[in-house]
Amino acid sequence: MNQYGFARTVFLPYVEPAYLITSGIIIIILNSVCLWLHVSKSRAISRYRMTFTMFLTQILYGSLLVGFNIVRPQPEVLDNEITPNLRYSILFLSNTILSRLIVSISSCLLAFDRMMVMALVVNYGNLKISFKLSILAATLNLCILVIFYGTVLLLKKSAGHVAVAILSTVNNLKHYVFTSITILEILFYVLFLLSLYRFRKKRPNSKSSRILHEVKQHF
């Protein structure tokens, strides 16, 4: 059996789904524990912020990973342009990109949130920036999932052209939006680290520690 044959007859139908399901379960468990610790240890005023939304997004990502790989279509089914189960095939092909996209959106806004901590310091909490970013992340992610998955669920078996348009749009999201968001996230974290370095350098350790402690109360 050559490498292509092994990938098609063994890896894709059996090994990959088992690996992804296991990974999804681990992601769900770890982030559920982190979410519980965050909620139980945070003050009510700072509980529902970007950190909270990030944990929820990861749990949703893990759930999508598990759900779509439990009964995934076989490779030969996905080869057909119009399949007996068009809705599921398009959902499966789109899910890999869309699930990573919502994580990337939340992660990017979390990075922006950390950057704003250092940019505004004490006023950061008063402006409720993290809470607003949390609402924005949840809204964007919900809209993406509802629009794409909702459209696919309304597909008819004969609507092959619509399915192609959906896959093309998802592919564009992968190449342009996903990549741009990832670059922004890296930039935000670099700016955050530079701001943190300058903040600690300009202020005495005791004063900077006290201010940072006040800011952390709003995380």
Backbone torsions as a table, in degrees:
resi	resn	phi	psi	omega
1	MET	NA	124.4	179.0
2	ASN	-77.6	176.3	-176.6
3	GLN	-62.9	-39.5	179.7
4	TYR	-64.0	-41.9	179.6
5	GLY	-64.4	-39.8	177.9
6	PHE	-64.2	-43.9	-179.3
7	ALA	-62.8	-37.9	-175.7
8	ARG	-80.0	-36.7	-173.6
9	THR	-97.6	-20.7	-177.0
10	VAL	-121.1	-56.6	-172.2
11	PHE	-66.0	-54.7	-177.3
12	LEU	-63.1	-44.7	-177.6
13	PRO	-76.5	-28.0	-170.1
14	TYR	-124.0	-53.6	-173.4
15	VAL	-69.3	-50.6	-177.2
16	GLU	-61.0	-47.7	178.2
17	PRO	-58.8	-42.4	179.9
18	ALA	-62.9	-41.0	179.1
19	TYR	-64.7	-44.9	-178.1
20	LEU	-68.6	-38.9	177.7
21	ILE	-64.1	-44.5	177.9
22	THR	-61.9	-43.7	178.5
23	SER	-62.0	-42.7	179.5
24	GLY	-62.4	-41.5	178.9
25	ILE	-63.8	-42.4	178.2
26	ILE	-62.6	-42.8	178.7
27	ILE	-61.0	-43.7	-179.9
28	ILE	-62.8	-46.8	-177.5
29	ILE	-64.1	-50.3	-177.5
30	LEU	-61.4	-45.1	-178.1
31	ASN	-74.3	-28.2	174.5
32	SER	-66.3	-42.1	176.6
33	VAL	-63.5	-45.4	179.2
34	CYS	-62.5	-39.7	178.9
35	LEU	-64.9	-42.7	178.7
36	TRP	-62.6	-43.8	178.0
37	LEU	-63.9	-40.5	179.9
38	HIS	-63.5	-46.4	-178.5
39	VAL	-67.9	-40.3	-176.2
40	SER	-73.3	-28.6	-176.0
41	LYS	-100.8	-14.4	-178.4
42	SER	-85.0	151.6	172.5
43	ARG	-72.6	155.7	-177.3
44	ALA	-58.7	-34.6	-176.6
45	ILE	-69.2	-24.7	-175.7
46	SER	-118.8	17.7	-173.3
47	ARG	-76.3	-45.2	-172.7
48	TYR	-100.5	72.3	-179.2
49	ARG	-119.4	-164.6	-176.0
50	MET	-61.8	-34.3	178.5
51	THR	-62.0	-42.9	177.8
52	PHE	-59.8	-47.3	-179.5
53	THR	-65.3	-35.5	179.6
54	MET	-64.4	-42.8	177.8
55	PHE	-63.5	-42.8	178.6
56	LEU	-62.6	-40.7	179.2
57	THR	-62.9	-41.5	178.8
58	GLN	-65.2	-38.3	177.5
59	ILE	-64.4	-42.3	177.1
60	LEU	-63.4	-41.0	178.0
61	TYR	-60.8	-46.0	178.0
62	GLY	-62.3	-38.5	179.3
63	SER	-65.6	-42.0	177.1
64	LEU	-64.4	-38.9	179.8
65	LEU	-62.3	-44.7	-179.8
66	VAL	-69.9	-49.2	-174.6
67	GLY	-59.5	-44.0	-175.5
68	PHE	-81.1	-9.8	179.7
69	ASN	-105.2	-8.6	177.5
70	ILE	-67.9	-44.1	178.9
71	VAL	-126.1	59.1	-179.3
72	ARG	-79.0	149.0	178.9
73	PRO	-69.9	152.5	178.3
74	GLN	-72.6	155.0	-177.8
75	PRO	-53.7	-38.3	-178.1
76	GLU	-67.6	-27.0	177.3
77	VAL	-71.0	-40.8	-178.7
78	LEU	-69.7	-18.5	-179.6
79	ASP	-70.7	-25.6	-176.9
80	ASN	-79.1	138.0	-179.6
81	GLU	-65.0	-43.5	175.9
82	ILE	-117.0	115.3	-175.1
83	THR	-103.3	163.7	175.8
84	PRO	-60.2	-27.3	178.8
85	ASN	-122.9	72.3	-173.7
86	LEU	-60.4	-44.0	-176.8
87	ARG	-58.9	-50.0	-176.3
88	TYR	-66.5	-39.0	-178.9
89	SER	-61.9	-43.2	179.0
90	ILE	-69.2	-40.4	176.8
91	LEU	-60.1	-43.2	-179.0
92	PHE	-64.5	-45.2	-179.1
93	LEU	-67.2	-33.5	-179.2
94	SER	-81.1	-29.0	-172.1
95	ASN	-61.1	-38.9	-178.5
96	THR	-56.9	-42.0	-178.5
97	ILE	-79.8	-46.7	-175.6
98	LEU	-65.1	-38.7	-179.7
99	SER	-66.0	-38.0	176.7
100	ARG	-71.8	-30.6	-179.6
101	LEU	-66.1	-42.3	-179.2
102	ILE	-67.5	-34.4	175.1
103	VAL	-65.3	-41.4	-179.4
104	SER	-64.7	-39.2	178.6
105	ILE	-63.2	-49.2	179.3
106	SER	-63.2	-40.2	-179.4
107	SER	-66.0	-39.3	178.9
108	CYS	-66.0	-43.8	178.8
109	LEU	-68.3	-31.1	174.4
110	LEU	-65.5	-41.3	177.3
111	ALA	-63.6	-41.0	177.0
112	PHE	-63.9	-38.5	177.3
113	ASP	-60.5	-45.1	178.7
114	ARG	-63.4	-37.3	179.0
115	MET	-65.6	-40.2	180.0
116	MET	-67.6	-27.1	175.4
117	VAL	-56.8	-47.9	-177.5
118	MET	-77.4	-26.2	-179.4
119	ALA	-75.4	-35.3	-175.9
120	LEU	-110.1	-18.3	179.0
121	VAL	50.7	-112.1	-172.2
122	VAL	-64.7	-38.8	-178.5
123	ASN	-69.4	-11.8	-179.1
124	TYR	-56.4	-46.5	-178.4
125	GLY	-69.6	-38.5	-178.4
126	ASN	-65.3	-31.7	-178.7
127	LEU	-83.0	-7.1	178.9
128	LYS	54.5	41.4	-177.2
129	ILE	-64.0	-45.2	-176.9
130	SER	-63.0	-39.3	178.6
131	PHE	-64.5	-42.4	179.5
132	LYS	-65.9	-40.7	177.5
133	LEU	-66.0	-34.6	177.7
134	SER	-62.7	-44.6	177.3
135	ILE	-63.1	-41.6	179.4
136	LEU	-62.6	-45.8	-179.9
137	ALA	-61.7	-46.1	-179.4
138	ALA	-63.0	-40.4	-179.5
139	THR	-66.2	-46.9	179.7
140	LEU	-61.1	-46.5	-178.7
141	ASN	-64.2	-41.8	179.7
142	LEU	-64.0	-42.8	180.0
143	CYS	-62.8	-43.0	-180.0
144	ILE	-60.4	-48.2	-177.4
145	LEU	-68.2	-42.5	-178.1
146	VAL	-66.6	-44.7	-177.7
147	ILE	-64.0	-50.2	-175.8
148	PHE	-73.2	-50.5	-178.1
149	TYR	-68.3	-36.4	178.0
150	GLY	-63.2	-42.1	178.3
151	THR	-63.0	-42.9	-179.2
152	VAL	-64.8	-41.1	-178.5
153	LEU	-65.4	-23.0	179.2
154	LEU	-89.7	-2.1	-178.6
155	LEU	-64.9	146.7	171.0
156	LYS	-101.1	159.9	-177.1
157	LYS	-61.2	-26.1	-177.7
158	SER	-89.1	-2.7	-174.5
159	ALA	-88.4	56.0	-178.7
160	GLY	-65.0	-35.3	-179.4
161	HIS	-66.2	-34.6	177.4
162	VAL	-68.4	-40.5	178.7
163	ALA	-61.5	-41.7	178.4
164	VAL	-63.5	-40.2	179.2
165	ALA	-64.3	-39.2	178.8
166	ILE	-64.7	-47.1	179.9
167	LEU	-63.6	-36.2	178.1
168	SER	-65.6	-41.5	178.6
169	THR	-65.1	-44.2	178.6
170	VAL	-62.3	-39.4	178.9
171	ASN	-64.9	-37.9	176.3
172	ASN	-66.1	-37.7	175.8
173	LEU	-59.9	-40.3	-179.7
174	LYS	-64.0	-46.7	-172.5
175	HIS	-79.9	-29.8	-173.9
176	TYR	-110.8	-56.7	-176.0
177	VAL	-70.0	-50.4	-178.2
178	PHE	-59.0	-44.9	179.6
179	THR	-64.0	-43.1	-179.6
180	SER	-64.1	-41.9	179.4
181	ILE	-64.0	-40.4	178.7
182	THR	-62.6	-42.4	177.7
183	ILE	-63.3	-42.8	178.1
184	LEU	-61.2	-42.5	179.7
185	GLU	-59.8	-45.7	178.3
186	ILE	-61.2	-42.9	179.4
187	LEU	-61.6	-44.2	180.0
188	PHE	-61.3	-42.1	-179.7
189	TYR	-69.2	-34.9	175.9
190	VAL	-64.0	-44.9	178.3
191	LEU	-64.2	-37.5	177.5
192	PHE	-62.1	-46.8	-179.0
193	LEU	-65.3	-39.4	177.3
194	LEU	-64.7	-42.4	179.0
195	SER	-65.1	-40.1	178.8
196	LEU	-64.4	-41.4	178.9
197	TYR	-62.6	-46.4	-179.9
198	ARG	-66.6	-37.4	-180.0
199	PHE	-62.3	-46.8	-179.6
200	ARG	-70.3	-30.3	-178.0
201	LYS	-73.5	-34.7	-175.2
202	LYS	-84.5	-20.3	-175.1
203	ARG	-116.7	149.3	175.0
204	PRO	-60.0	151.3	-176.7
205	ASN	-56.6	-41.8	-177.6
206	SER	-65.6	-42.1	-178.6
207	LYS	-70.2	-44.2	-179.6
208	SER	-65.0	-37.2	179.1
209	SER	-65.4	-38.7	-179.9
210	ARG	-66.7	-43.1	179.8
211	ILE	-66.4	-43.7	178.7
212	LEU	-63.7	-34.2	177.1
213	HIS	-64.3	-39.3	178.5
214	GLU	-65.8	-40.2	179.5
215	VAL	-65.3	-40.5	-177.8
216	LYS	-62.7	-22.1	178.4
217	GLN	-65.3	-19.2	-178.2
218	HIS	-98.9	0.7	-179.1
219	PHE	-71.0	NA	NA
